[in-house]
Amino acid sequence: MIWERRVRSTVYVVDPQSDDYVNLVPGNANVGSNPNVVFFRSGQDALRSADVDQPGMWVINVRLPDMSGTDLHSVLKTRGCKAPIALVGDEYSVEDEMTARCAGAEMYFAKPIPQQVLTATA
C-alpha cells in the first residue's frame, strides 16, 4: 500500500474545510488523528506554525480566509520551501488551474483529491 510506504512524509494541508480530506486518513480514522497529515485553517496559521523544510508536500486551497493560495505558495517558495506544492480548488475551474500553474504550483487538483496521488508524491 502506498500510504504505508510513505508514512514518514508529512503532508501540510492548508484549507478551512479539513473534512474535505478524509480520504487522506487511512481507514476510518478521524481527520486530524494522523500525525503525518497536519491541518491549518489559514495561511497565517501555517506560516506561524509550520517548518518550511518539514513536510513532504503542501496542499493549499486556492481560496483561504486570509490570503490566496497562490500568495501562500509565493511566501513558502521565498522562504526556501523545496517540497512540492499542490493548489486545490473547491471545484474545478480553468481559471484556478491556470492561476495555479502560472504561480508555479507543481500540481493543481479539484476536490476530492485521490489519496494515491498525494501519497505517491509526498
Protein Blocks (a to p, Z undefined) as FASTA:
>chain_A
ZZlmmmmpccddddfblmlmmmmpghjbdehiamkbccdfbfklmmmmpcfklpmbdcdd
fbdfkbcfklmmmmmmmnopabdcddddfbdcfklmmmmmmnopabdcdddddfklmmmm
ZZ
